[in-house]
Amino acid sequence: MTLRKAGWALSATGLLMLAVGIPIAAWTRRRDLNEFNAYVGWSNILGMSLGAVGLAFLIWDRLKADSPNSRTKLLETSDILARAILKRESLQLARLLGTDELERRAARVTLIERHRVTSRRSGTTPQRSKSIHLDSIDSYYTDSTSGRMLLTGDPGSGKTVALLTLVTNLLNRRRDAANNSDATTIAVPVLFGLPSWPGDQELFDWMSADLVRRFGIRLDLATSLIAEGMIIPILDSLDEVDPGEGDSSRSTAMVSRINRYTATSVGIGIVVTCRSGTPRSANLKGKLRGFTELEMQPLKGQAIAAYMAEHGQGNDPQTWQGLADAASVGNSPVQILLGVPWRLAMATAFYNGGGDAGDLLPTASESRRGQKALRVYLERVEPILLESFLRYRSLHFGRDPKRSLKDLTTIATLANKVSPGTRRDAGIILPDWASFMDSVSKKKSPLLESLGLLAAVQAPFAVYQLLHWLGLANYPGSEPTNRSGWPVALSFSANLLLVSVLTATRASGESFPRAITSRRLRTKKGAAIASVVTLCVGVTAIFSFAVLDKSSAVLYTASLGLAGVTAVILNPYDPAQYQAPTDILRRDLYAACMIGAATGFLQFVALEGILGPQEAACFGFSYVISAVITSSFAKYLRATWTGYSQHGLPLRFAAFLAWGTTAGLLRMSGTAYEYRHTSLRDYLLRRGERKIEDSAPSET
């Protein structure tokens, strides 16, 4: 008999004795009160003892299954992670390729396989090419590569869409195969933004920490998932790791770490994306070992013209057609401009928003051959497209374009202040927004902040004194029965010091967001913990009603019950709960309220007989306030006010980020917000720099 079966058997036997055997046997002894009491007492002890032993067996068995090395636990966690990522990335892909707006539909792009094969005759390494359609990128990855794939392409060529398509297709295949024996062989693809790499961590350690940061997975589970090959790392933007064009030390170090990871992780899949067409990208690609390269191809004249004819709805079809004709000329400036899907989508939005298509045609000097003329043309046209794209999106989704542009520029400028001149953009994570704002804003006095926190936790006492002064707090029987001397003063001072210290330490320390979820109750471990809590509260209730007065017993039992429920349903490590960035803050607020209510009730019950019900209630409310004001939610509110008062950011900051995601200006990566495209972020940074230069006093 297994440990689990033995546990269930003992627990069931104990419950049957309590629920069935005792009433039947006791009924036969009802005429002899002493024999009845003795029989019921010993039967309760025996039944509860058997149940407790069985429950201990079940908990032991579940803890063994919950070990990070347990295959069952890893599969369960990977399934939860897969569902969470599929929901997020499917939504993200739908936002990038929404069918509600014509210019956001995907262009028909293709990919070319480029990997080198050694020739036996000449000893050279000629390239072999194979055309791949975007819809079949997942089949190509699983069937035609060793699991190591390098996805390259020009900026805006559709690498993000290709990655999201790969991720969602693989996860859909994993979901469809859930009932088959080979379901567990499909690993979970997870996107990692390489620009957020700190520069001093091994790839394995950094990915583990990033899983914890973005998805709330325990660190031991995250490391086991990666080590067992149960996730496929999708490493995005290798070329953006470096701070500038002249320094490639960070990207070179990352390539070395990728090679070390693949050398020690044989048979484990990995995907890397990198820009193409520059000496740096060519150097980085050459250093990666064992990767099959898949290159995004620019759109050609026929595909560009078909897209423009289908989606262009402006008021100057003749000029629009002239632009399409110019794009059909091979290697022309217009074809190079619109051959990138991102710029083609922006050009369509520009035209549909009332822009003059003639502004996108090259001038005589820009039409000359050569890279210099092409660079001048692109530098002139790209800002026009980006600004019109931002304006069109803002108007279409109901916001003032000037205000939206200002807010997005401010966010990009502040993010760049964290590491000036670098591209280490880790995204905006709302629970971390307080520490981010502290690093870029004017420092407040620590003494003033501490005094503010202490004032908040002592607010109930101030309110009580005010009510007492107004004559509203003198209720009959409110004075304690043993209110005298130093015990009262000591209890009052000790508890006030305790709540103050708890508030100060939690406010200054790192606090991971907490969540309340009933999902835990549906697991065997959660059910076992709930059973133990119920048993303890029940025994305490019997004792309380036997030795205390009725009202005190009710309060004491309710306090313990609330504390027990908090212990069962409070869970900070549930990736399935984090379906949106704001969910973390919302659930953290719920958890803080639950913790505060539980501790507050316990304080009230403990102090009511010493200090009286009103002052004991003040202490209870102080614990509630302490839990709430030190939560991630309260820190986010403080950071939002700092951003509003010092930098002019929207007061409803989370709502603005959600709007930017819906409008296609931002994207979500896990629980982080990022700019949809690097060129958009760079444009906003340049705009912010020009604004700073224009506002600087000129020398006379």
C-alpha positions as CSV (number, residue, x, y, z in Angstrom):
1,M,0.0,0.0,0.0
2,T,1.3,3.4,-1.0
3,L,1.7,6.3,1.5
4,R,-1.1,8.1,-0.2
5,K,-3.5,5.2,0.0
6,A,-2.6,4.6,3.6
7,G,-3.3,8.2,4.4
8,W,-6.7,8.2,2.7
9,A,-7.6,4.9,4.4
10,L,-6.7,6.2,7.9
11,S,-8.4,9.6,7.3
12,A,-11.6,7.9,6.0
13,T,-11.7,5.5,9.0
14,G,-11.3,8.3,11.4
15,L,-14.1,10.3,9.7
16,L,-16.4,7.3,9.6
17,M,-15.9,6.7,13.3
18,L,-16.7,10.3,14.0
19,A,-19.6,10.6,11.6
20,V,-21.2,7.2,11.8
21,G,-19.8,4.9,14.4
22,I,-19.9,7.2,17.4
23,P,-23.6,8.3,17.0
24,I,-24.8,4.7,16.5
25,A,-22.8,3.3,19.4
26,A,-23.5,6.3,21.6
27,W,-27.3,5.9,21.0
28,T,-27.1,2.4,22.5
29,R,-25.6,3.8,25.7
30,R,-27.9,6.9,26.0
31,R,-29.5,5.6,29.2
32,D,-26.2,5.7,31.2
33,L,-24.8,9.2,31.1
34,N,-21.4,8.4,32.5
35,E,-20.9,5.5,30.1
36,F,-22.1,7.7,27.3
37,N,-19.7,10.5,28.0
38,A,-16.8,8.2,28.5
39,Y,-17.5,6.3,25.2
40,V,-17.9,9.5,23.2
41,G,-14.7,11.0,24.7
42,W,-12.5,8.0,24.0
43,S,-14.1,7.5,20.5
44,N,-13.4,11.2,19.7
45,I,-9.8,10.7,20.7
46,L,-9.4,7.5,18.6
47,G,-11.2,8.9,15.5
48,M,-9.3,12.2,15.5
49,S,-6.0,10.4,16.1
50,L,-6.6,8.1,13.2
51,G,-7.6,11.1,11.0
52,A,-4.6,13.1,12.1
53,V,-2.2,10.3,11.3
54,G,-3.8,9.8,7.9
55,L,-3.7,13.5,7.2
56,A,0.0,13.6,8.2
57,F,0.6,10.8,5.6
58,L,-1.2,12.7,2.9
59,I,0.7,15.9,3.6
60,W,4.0,14.0,3.6
61,D,3.1,12.4,0.3
62,R,2.1,15.7,-1.2
63,L,5.3,17.4,0.0
64,K,7.3,14.7,-1.7
65,A,5.4,15.4,-4.9
66,D,5.9,19.1,-4.5
67,S,9.6,18.7,-4.5
68,P,11.3,20.8,-7.2
69,N,12.8,17.6,-8.5
70,S,9.4,15.9,-8.8
71,R,8.4,15.3,-12.4
72,T,4.7,15.7,-11.4
73,K,5.2,19.1,-9.9
74,L,7.3,20.3,-12.9
75,L,4.6,19.1,-15.3
76,E,1.9,20.8,-13.3
77,T,3.9,24.1,-13.2
78,S,4.7,23.9,-16.9
79,D,1.0,23.4,-17.7
80,I,0.1,26.4,-15.7
81,L,2.8,28.4,-17.3
82,A,1.8,27.3,-20.8
83,R,-1.8,28.4,-20.3
84,A,-0.7,31.7,-18.9
85,I,1.7,32.4,-21.8
86,L,-0.7,31.2,-24.5
87,K,-3.4,33.6,-23.3
88,R,-1.0,36.5,-23.1
89,E,0.9,36.0,-26.3
90,S,-2.3,35.2,-28.3
91,L,-3.7,38.5,-27.1
92,Q,-0.5,40.3,-28.0
93,L,-0.5,38.8,-31.5
94,A,-4.1,39.7,-32.0
95,R,-3.3,43.3,-31.0
96,L,-0.4,43.5,-33.4
97,L,-2.4,41.9,-36.2
98,G,-5.9,43.1,-35.4
99,T,-8.5,42.5,-38.0
100,D,-10.6,45.5,-36.8
101,E,-8.3,48.0,-38.5
102,L,-7.1,47.3,-42.1
103,E,-3.6,48.7,-41.8
104,R,-2.9,46.4,-38.8
105,R,-3.4,43.2,-40.8
106,A,-0.3,41.1,-41.5
107,A,1.5,41.4,-44.8
108,R,2.5,38.2,-46.6
109,V,6.1,37.8,-45.4
110,T,8.4,34.9,-46.1
111,L,11.5,33.6,-44.4
112,I,14.7,32.1,-46.0
113,E,16.7,29.4,-44.3
114,R,20.4,30.2,-44.4
115,H,22.8,27.7,-43.0
116,R,26.2,26.7,-44.3
117,V,27.1,23.3,-45.6
118,T,30.7,22.2,-46.2
119,S,31.4,21.1,-49.7
120,R,33.5,17.9,-50.0
121,R,35.0,18.9,-53.4
122,S,36.0,22.5,-52.9
123,G,36.1,22.7,-49.1
124,T,34.1,25.9,-49.3
125,T,30.9,26.6,-47.4
126,P,28.2,27.6,-49.9
127,Q,24.9,28.7,-48.5
128,R,21.7,26.7,-49.1
129,S,18.4,28.5,-49.0
130,K,14.9,27.3,-48.3
131,S,11.8,29.4,-48.4
132,I,9.5,29.2,-45.3
133,H,6.1,30.7,-44.8
134,L,5.3,32.4,-41.6
135,D,2.4,30.2,-40.7
136,S,4.5,27.1,-40.8
137,I,7.4,28.4,-38.7
138,D,6.6,26.1,-35.8
139,S,6.7,23.0,-38.1
140,Y,10.0,24.1,-39.5
141,Y,11.4,24.6,-36.1
142,T,10.4,21.2,-34.8
143,D,11.0,19.2,-38.0
144,S,14.0,20.9,-39.7
145,T,16.2,22.2,-37.0
146,S,18.1,20.7,-34.1
147,G,16.2,23.0,-31.7
148,R,18.6,25.9,-32.1
149,M,17.3,28.6,-34.4
150,L,18.6,32.1,-35.1
151,L,15.9,34.4,-36.4
152,T,17.3,37.5,-38.2
153,G,15.9,40.4,-40.2
154,D,16.0,44.1,-40.6
155,P,14.4,46.4,-38.0
156,G,10.6,46.2,-38.5
157,S,10.8,43.2,-40.8
158,G,8.3,41.2,-38.6
159,K,10.6,39.4,-36.1
160,T,8.2,40.0,-33.2
161,V,5.2,38.7,-35.2
162,A,7.3,35.7,-36.2
163,L,8.3,35.0,-32.6
164,L,4.7,35.4,-31.4
165,T,3.5,33.1,-34.2
166,L,6.1,30.5,-33.2
167,V,5.2,30.7,-29.5
168,T,1.4,30.5,-30.0
169,N,1.6,27.7,-32.6
170,L,3.8,25.6,-30.4
171,L,1.6,26.2,-27.4
172,N,-1.6,25.4,-29.4
173,R,0.1,22.1,-30.5
174,R,0.9,21.4,-26.9
175,R,-2.6,22.0,-25.8
176,D,-4.1,19.9,-28.6
177,A,-1.8,17.0,-27.6
178,A,-2.7,17.3,-23.9
179,N,-4.6,14.0,-23.9
180,N,-1.9,12.1,-25.8
181,S,1.2,10.4,-24.4
182,D,3.6,12.7,-26.3
183,A,2.1,15.9,-24.8
184,T,4.9,16.3,-22.3
185,T,7.6,16.2,-25.0
186,I,6.5,19.7,-26.2
187,A,8.4,22.2,-24.1
188,V,6.9,25.6,-23.2
189,P,8.4,28.5,-25.3
190,V,9.1,31.6,-23.1
191,L,10.1,35.0,-24.4
192,F,13.1,36.7,-22.7
193,G,14.1,40.3,-23.6
194,L,17.9,40.3,-23.8
195,P,18.3,44.1,-23.4
196,S,17.2,43.6,-19.7
197,W,20.2,41.3,-19.1
198,P,22.3,43.0,-16.3
199,G,25.6,42.0,-17.8
200,D,27.1,40.0,-14.9
201,Q,24.9,36.8,-14.8
202,E,25.1,33.5,-16.5
203,L,22.3,32.9,-18.9
204,F,20.8,30.1,-16.8
205,D,20.7,32.2,-13.6
206,W,19.3,35.2,-15.4
207,M,16.5,33.3,-17.1
208,S,15.6,31.7,-13.8
209,A,15.4,35.1,-12.0
210,D,13.4,36.5,-14.9
211,L,10.8,33.7,-14.7
212,V,10.4,34.6,-11.0
213,R,10.2,38.3,-11.7
214,R,7.7,38.1,-14.6
215,F,5.6,35.1,-13.8
216,G,5.8,34.6,-10.0
217,I,7.2,31.1,-10.2
218,R,9.3,29.9,-7.3
219,L,13.0,30.1,-8.0
220,D,13.6,26.4,-7.3
221,L,10.9,25.5,-9.8
222,A,12.1,27.9,-12.4
223,T,15.7,26.5,-12.3
224,S,14.3,22.9,-12.5
225,L,12.1,23.8,-15.5
226,I,15.1,25.2,-17.4
227,A,17.5,22.5,-16.3
228,E,15.0,19.7,-17.4
229,G,14.5,21.3,-20.8
230,M,10.8,21.9,-20.1
231,I,10.9,25.4,-21.5
232,I,12.3,26.8,-24.8
233,P,14.1,30.1,-24.2
234,I,13.2,32.6,-26.9
235,L,16.0,35.2,-26.5
236,D,14.8,38.4,-28.2
237,S,17.0,41.3,-29.5
238,L,20.6,40.1,-29.2
239,D,21.8,43.2,-31.1
240,E,20.2,45.5,-28.6
241,V,22.2,44.4,-25.6
242,D,25.0,46.9,-26.3
243,P,24.7,50.5,-25.3
244,G,25.8,51.9,-28.7
245,E,27.2,51.2,-32.1
246,G,30.8,51.4,-31.0
247,D,30.7,49.0,-28.1
248,S,29.9,45.4,-28.6
249,S,31.3,44.0,-25.3
250,R,27.9,43.2,-23.8
251,S,26.6,41.4,-26.8
252,T,29.8,39.5,-27.2
253,A,29.6,38.4,-23.6
254,M,26.0,37.3,-24.1
255,V,27.0,35.2,-27.1
256,S,29.7,33.5,-25.0
257,R,27.0,32.7,-22.3
258,I,24.6,31.4,-25.0
259,N,27.3,29.1,-26.3
260,R,28.1,27.9,-22.8
261,Y,24.5,27.2,-22.1
262,T,24.0,25.2,-25.3
263,A,27.2,23.3,-24.7
264,T,25.9,22.2,-21.3
265,S,22.3,21.7,-22.4
266,V,22.4,19.1,-25.1
267,G,19.1,18.5,-26.8
268,I,17.4,21.5,-25.2
269,G,15.9,24.0,-27.7
270,I,16.7,27.7,-27.8
271,V,15.8,30.5,-30.2
272,V,17.7,33.8,-30.6
273,T,16.7,36.9,-32.6
274,C,19.1,39.4,-34.0
275,R,19.0,42.2,-36.6
276,S,20.8,41.6,-39.9
277,G,22.5,43.8,-42.4
278,T,25.2,45.4,-40.1
279,P,28.8,44.4,-39.4
280,R,28.0,43.9,-35.8
281,S,25.2,41.5,-36.4
282,A,27.3,39.5,-38.9
283,N,30.0,39.2,-36.3
284,L,27.5,38.1,-33.6
285,K,25.9,35.5,-35.9
286,G,29.3,34.1,-36.8
287,K,30.1,33.5,-33.1
288,L,27.0,31.5,-32.3
289,R,27.6,27.8,-32.6
290,G,25.2,25.2,-34.0
291,F,22.3,27.5,-34.9
292,T,20.2,27.3,-38.1
293,E,19.6,30.8,-39.4
294,L,16.1,31.9,-40.6
295,E,16.1,35.3,-42.2
296,M,13.1,37.5,-42.6
297,Q,12.8,38.7,-46.2
298,P,11.8,42.2,-47.1
299,L,8.6,42.7,-49.1
300,K,8.9,43.1,-52.8
301,G,7.1,45.3,-55.2
302,Q,4.1,43.0,-56.0
303,A,3.4,42.2,-52.3
304,I,3.8,45.9,-51.3
305,A,1.4,47.0,-54.1
306,A,-1.2,44.4,-53.2
307,Y,-1.1,45.4,-49.6
308,M,-1.4,49.1,-50.4
309,A,-4.3,48.5,-52.9
310,E,-6.2,46.4,-50.4
311,H,-5.7,48.6,-47.3
312,G,-5.2,52.1,-48.5
313,Q,-8.4,54.2,-47.9
314,G,-7.2,57.8,-48.1
315,N,-8.5,60.6,-50.1
316,D,-5.8,60.8,-52.8
317,P,-5.8,57.5,-54.6
318,Q,-3.8,58.8,-57.5
319,T,-0.8,59.8,-55.4
320,W,-1.1,56.6,-53.4
321,Q,-1.0,54.6,-56.6
322,G,2.1,56.6,-57.6
323,L,3.7,55.6,-54.4
324,A,2.8,51.9,-55.1
325,D,4.3,52.2,-58.6
326,A,7.5,53.6,-57.1
327,A,7.6,50.7,-54.7
328,S,7.4,48.2,-57.5
329,V,10.8,49.4,-58.9
330,G,13.5,47.0,-57.6
331,N,15.8,48.4,-54.9
332,S,14.2,51.8,-55.2
333,P,14.2,54.0,-52.1
334,V,10.4,53.6,-51.8
335,Q,10.7,49.8,-52.0
336,I,13.4,49.7,-49.4
337,L,11.2,52.0,-47.2
338,L,8.0,50.0,-47.6
339,G,9.6,46.6,-47.9
340,V,9.7,46.6,-44.1
341,P,6.2,45.5,-42.8
342,W,6.4,47.8,-39.8
343,R,7.0,50.9,-42.0
344,L,4.4,49.7,-44.6
345,A,1.8,49.5,-41.8
346,M,2.8,53.0,-40.6
347,A,2.6,54.4,-44.2
348,T,-0.9,53.0,-44.6
349,A,-1.9,54.5,-41.2
350,F,-0.4,57.8,-42.4
351,Y,-2.4,57.8,-45.6
352,N,-5.6,56.6,-44.0
353,G,-5.3,59.3,-41.4
354,G,-5.3,62.1,-44.0
355,G,-1.6,62.3,-44.7
356,D,-0.2,63.4,-48.0
357,A,1.2,60.4,-49.8
358,G,3.5,62.7,-51.7
359,D,5.5,63.4,-48.6
360,L,6.7,59.8,-48.7
361,L,8.1,60.1,-52.3
362,P,11.8,60.8,-52.5
363,T,13.1,64.1,-53.7
364,A,15.4,64.4,-56.7
365,S,18.5,64.3,-54.5
366,E,17.1,61.5,-52.4
367,S,16.5,59.4,-55.6
368,R,20.1,59.2,-56.4
369,R,21.9,55.9,-56.1
370,G,24.1,55.4,-53.1
371,Q,23.7,54.7,-49.4
372,K,24.1,58.4,-48.4
373,A,21.0,59.5,-50.4
374,L,19.1,56.5,-49.1
375,R,20.0,57.4,-45.5
376,V,18.9,61.0,-46.0
377,Y,15.6,59.8,-47.4
378,L,14.9,57.3,-44.6
379,E,15.9,59.9,-41.9
380,R,13.4,62.3,-43.3
381,V,10.5,60.0,-43.8
382,E,10.7,57.7,-40.7
383,P,9.9,60.6,-38.2
384,I,7.0,61.5,-40.4
385,L,5.6,58.0,-40.3
386,L,6.2,57.6,-36.5
387,E,4.7,60.9,-35.5
388,S,1.6,60.3,-37.8
389,F,1.3,56.7,-36.5
390,L,1.3,58.0,-32.9
391,R,-1.2,60.7,-33.8
392,Y,-3.5,58.3,-35.8
393,R,-3.5,55.7,-33.0
394,S,-4.3,58.3,-30.3
395,L,-7.2,59.8,-32.3
396,H,-8.5,56.4,-33.2
397,F,-8.5,55.2,-29.6
398,G,-9.9,58.4,-28.1
399,R,-6.9,60.3,-26.6
400,D,-5.4,63.7,-27.3
401,P,-2.4,63.1,-29.6
402,K,-0.2,65.9,-28.0
403,R,-0.8,64.6,-24.5
404,S,-0.2,61.0,-25.5
405,L,3.0,61.9,-27.3
406,K,4.2,63.9,-24.3
407,D,3.5,61.1,-21.9
408,L,5.2,58.4,-24.0
409,T,8.2,60.7,-24.5
410,T,8.5,61.3,-20.8
411,I,8.3,57.5,-20.0
412,A,11.0,56.8,-22.6
413,T,13.3,59.6,-21.2
414,L,12.9,58.4,-17.6
415,A,13.6,54.8,-18.6
416,N,16.8,56.0,-20.2
417,K,17.9,57.8,-17.1
418,V,18.2,54.5,-15.2
419,S,21.2,53.6,-17.4
420,P,22.0,56.6,-19.7
421,G,23.0,55.7,-23.2
422,T,22.2,52.0,-22.9
423,R,19.5,49.9,-24.2
424,R,18.9,47.9,-21.1
425,D,15.2,48.3,-21.2
426,A,13.6,45.8,-18.8
427,G,10.1,47.1,-19.4
428,I,7.6,48.7,-17.0
429,I,6.5,46.3,-14.2
430,L,3.9,48.0,-12.0
431,P,4.9,46.4,-8.7
432,D,8.5,47.7,-9.4
433,W,7.3,51.2,-10.4
434,A,8.0,52.6,-7.0
435,S,11.7,51.7,-6.9
436,F,12.0,52.9,-10.6
437,M,10.5,56.3,-9.7
438,D,12.7,56.5,-6.7
439,S,15.7,56.1,-8.9
440,V,14.7,58.9,-11.4
441,S,12.9,61.4,-9.2
442,K,13.9,63.9,-6.6
443,K,14.7,62.2,-3.3
444,K,12.3,62.8,-0.4
445,S,13.5,63.0,3.1
446,P,13.6,59.5,4.7
447,L,12.6,61.1,8.0
448,L,9.5,62.7,6.5
449,E,8.5,59.4,4.9
450,S,9.0,57.5,8.2
451,L,7.0,60.1,10.1
452,G,4.2,59.8,7.5
453,L,4.1,56.1,7.9
454,L,3.9,56.4,11.7
455,A,1.2,59.0,11.4
456,A,-0.8,56.7,9.2
457,V,-0.7,53.7,11.6
458,Q,-1.6,56.0,14.5
459,A,-4.5,57.6,12.7
460,P,-7.1,55.4,14.5
461,F,-5.9,56.7,17.8
462,A,-6.2,60.3,16.6
463,V,-9.7,59.6,15.3
464,Y,-10.7,58.0,18.6
465,Q,-9.4,60.9,20.6
466,L,-11.3,63.3,18.4
467,L,-14.5,61.3,18.9
468,H,-13.8,61.2,22.6
469,W,-13.3,65.0,22.6
470,L,-16.6,65.4,20.7
471,G,-18.3,63.2,23.3
472,L,-19.1,60.5,20.8
473,A,-16.8,57.8,22.2
474,N,-18.0,57.5,25.8
475,Y,-20.1,54.3,25.5
476,P,-21.4,52.5,28.6
477,G,-19.2,49.6,29.6
478,S,-16.3,50.7,27.4
479,E,-13.8,50.7,30.2
480,P,-11.7,47.5,30.8
481,T,-12.2,45.6,34.0
482,N,-8.5,45.4,34.8
483,R,-7.3,48.8,33.6
484,S,-4.7,49.8,36.2
485,G,-1.0,50.5,36.5
486,W,2.0,49.6,34.5
487,P,0.6,46.4,32.7
488,V,-1.7,48.6,30.7
489,A,1.0,51.1,29.9
490,L,3.4,48.4,29.0
491,S,0.9,46.6,26.7
492,F,-0.1,49.8,25.0
493,S,3.5,50.9,24.4
494,A,4.7,47.5,23.3
495,N,2.0,47.0,20.7
496,L,2.3,50.5,19.4
497,L,6.1,50.0,19.0
498,L,5.4,46.6,17.3
499,V,3.1,47.9,14.7
500,S,5.4,50.9,14.0
501,V,8.4,48.6,13.5
502,L,6.5,46.3,11.3
503,T,5.4,49.2,9.1
504,A,8.8,50.7,8.8
505,T,10.6,47.5,8.0
506,R,8.1,46.3,5.4
507,A,8.0,49.8,3.8
508,S,11.8,49.9,3.4
509,G,12.3,46.2,2.5
510,E,11.7,44.4,-0.7
511,S,8.1,43.0,-0.8
512,F,7.0,40.5,-3.4
513,P,3.4,41.0,-4.4
514,R,1.0,38.6,-2.7
515,A,-2.1,37.0,-4.1
516,I,-5.3,35.5,-2.8
517,T,-6.6,32.6,-4.8
518,S,-9.1,29.8,-4.1
519,R,-7.3,27.6,-6.6
520,R,-5.1,26.3,-3.9
521,L,-8.1,24.8,-2.1
522,R,-8.6,22.5,-5.1
523,T,-5.2,20.8,-4.6
524,K,-4.6,18.0,-2.3
525,K,-2.0,20.0,-0.4
526,G,-4.4,22.9,0.0
527,A,-7.2,20.6,1.1
528,A,-4.9,19.0,3.7
529,I,-3.8,22.4,5.1
530,A,-7.5,23.5,5.1
531,S,-8.4,20.4,7.1
532,V,-5.7,21.0,9.7
533,V,-6.8,24.6,10.0
534,T,-10.4,23.6,10.4
535,L,-9.6,21.0,13.0
536,C,-7.5,23.5,15.0
537,V,-10.1,26.2,14.8
538,G,-12.8,23.8,15.8
539,V,-10.9,22.6,18.9
540,T,-10.1,26.2,19.8
541,A,-13.7,27.1,19.4
542,I,-14.8,24.3,21.8
543,F,-12.2,25.4,24.3
544,S,-13.1,29.1,24.0
545,F,-16.8,28.6,24.5
546,A,-16.1,26.4,27.5
547,V,-13.9,28.9,29.4
548,L,-14.8,32.4,27.9
549,D,-17.9,34.4,27.8
550,K,-19.9,34.0,24.6
551,S,-18.9,37.3,22.9
552,S,-15.2,36.8,23.6
553,A,-15.4,33.2,22.3
554,V,-17.0,34.3,19.1
555,L,-14.4,37.1,18.5
556,Y,-11.5,34.8,19.4
557,T,-12.7,32.0,17.1
558,A,-13.5,34.4,14.3
559,S,-10.0,35.8,14.6
560,L,-8.3,32.5,14.4
561,G,-10.5,31.4,11.6
562,L,-9.7,34.4,9.5
563,A,-6.0,33.9,10.2
564,G,-6.3,30.3,9.2
565,V,-8.2,31.1,6.0
566,T,-5.5,33.7,5.2
567,A,-2.8,31.0,5.6
568,V,-4.6,28.7,3.2
569,I,-5.6,31.0,0.3
570,L,-2.6,33.4,0.4
571,N,-0.3,32.4,-2.4
572,P,2.4,34.6,-3.9
573,Y,3.6,31.9,-6.4
574,D,0.8,31.3,-8.9
575,P,1.6,32.3,-12.5
576,A,-1.9,31.4,-13.7
577,Q,-3.2,34.3,-11.5
578,Y,-1.2,36.9,-13.4
579,Q,-3.1,37.3,-16.6
580,A,-2.6,41.0,-16.7
581,P,0.0,43.4,-15.2
582,T,-2.7,45.1,-13.0
583,D,-3.8,41.7,-11.6
584,I,-0.6,41.5,-9.5
585,L,-1.4,44.8,-7.8
586,R,-5.1,44.0,-7.3
587,R,-4.5,40.7,-5.7
588,D,-1.7,42.2,-3.6
589,L,-4.2,44.7,-2.2
590,Y,-6.7,41.9,-1.5
591,A,-3.9,39.9,0.3
592,A,-2.9,43.0,2.3
593,C,-6.4,43.6,3.5
594,M,-6.8,39.9,4.4
595,I,-3.5,39.9,6.4
596,G,-4.4,43.2,8.1
597,A,-7.8,42.0,9.0
598,A,-6.6,38.7,10.4
599,T,-3.8,40.3,12.5
600,G,-6.1,43.2,13.5
601,F,-8.7,40.8,14.8
602,L,-6.2,38.9,16.8
603,Q,-4.8,42.1,18.3
604,F,-8.3,43.2,19.2
605,V,-9.1,40.0,21.0
606,A,-5.8,39.9,22.8
607,L,-6.0,43.6,24.0
608,E,-9.7,44.0,24.6
609,G,-9.6,42.8,28.2
610,I,-6.6,45.0,29.0
611,L,-7.2,48.3,27.2
612,G,-10.9,48.2,26.6
613,P,-12.8,47.6,23.3
614,Q,-12.3,51.0,21.8
615,E,-8.5,51.3,22.2
616,A,-8.1,47.6,21.3
617,A,-10.1,48.3,18.1
618,C,-7.7,51.2,17.4
619,F,-4.8,48.8,17.5
620,G,-6.7,46.4,15.2
621,F,-7.2,49.1,12.7
622,S,-3.6,50.1,13.0
623,Y,-2.5,46.6,11.9
624,V,-4.9,46.8,8.9
625,I,-3.5,50.2,7.9
626,S,0.1,48.9,8.3
627,A,-0.5,45.9,6.0
628,V,-2.2,48.1,3.3
629,I,0.2,51.0,3.2
630,T,3.3,48.7,3.0
631,S,1.8,46.6,0.1
632,S,3.0,46.8,-3.5
633,F,-0.3,48.4,-4.3
634,A,0.3,51.3,-1.9
635,K,3.8,51.7,-3.2
636,Y,2.5,51.9,-6.8
637,L,0.0,54.6,-5.8
638,R,2.9,56.6,-4.2
639,A,5.0,56.2,-7.3
640,T,2.1,57.2,-9.5
641,W,1.7,60.4,-7.5
642,T,5.4,61.1,-7.8
643,G,5.2,60.6,-11.6
644,Y,2.2,62.9,-11.8
645,S,3.6,65.7,-9.5
646,Q,7.2,65.7,-10.6
647,H,7.1,64.5,-14.3
648,G,3.5,65.2,-15.4
649,L,2.7,61.6,-16.1
650,P,-1.0,60.5,-16.1
651,L,-2.4,60.0,-12.6
652,R,-4.1,56.8,-13.8
653,F,-0.8,55.4,-15.0
654,A,-1.9,51.7,-15.3
655,A,-4.9,52.8,-17.4
656,F,-2.6,54.8,-19.7
657,L,-0.3,51.8,-20.2
658,A,-3.3,49.5,-20.9
659,W,-4.5,52.1,-23.4
660,G,-1.1,52.1,-25.1
661,T,-1.2,48.4,-25.4
662,T,-4.7,48.4,-26.9
663,A,-3.6,51.1,-29.3
664,G,-0.7,49.1,-30.6
665,L,2.0,51.5,-29.2
666,L,3.1,49.2,-26.3
667,R,3.2,45.5,-25.9
668,M,3.1,43.1,-22.9
669,S,6.0,40.8,-22.1
670,G,4.9,38.6,-19.2
671,T,3.8,41.2,-16.7
672,A,5.9,44.0,-18.2
673,Y,5.0,46.7,-20.6
674,E,7.4,47.4,-23.4
675,Y,7.4,49.7,-26.5
676,R,6.0,47.9,-29.5
677,H,9.1,48.6,-31.6
678,T,12.7,49.7,-31.0
679,S,12.4,52.5,-33.6
680,L,9.4,53.9,-31.8
681,R,11.3,54.0,-28.5
682,D,14.4,55.6,-30.2
683,Y,12.2,58.2,-31.8
684,L,10.7,59.2,-28.5
685,L,14.1,59.3,-26.9
686,R,15.4,61.6,-29.6
687,R,12.3,63.8,-29.2
688,G,12.9,64.0,-25.5
689,E,16.5,64.9,-26.0
690,R,15.6,67.7,-28.4
691,K,13.0,69.0,-25.9
692,I,15.7,69.2,-23.2
693,E,18.1,71.0,-25.5
694,D,15.4,73.5,-26.6
695,S,14.5,74.2,-22.9
696,A,18.2,74.7,-21.9
697,P,19.3,78.4,-21.5
698,S,21.4,79.6,-24.3
699,E,24.8,81.1,-23.8
700,T,25.1,84.9,-24.4
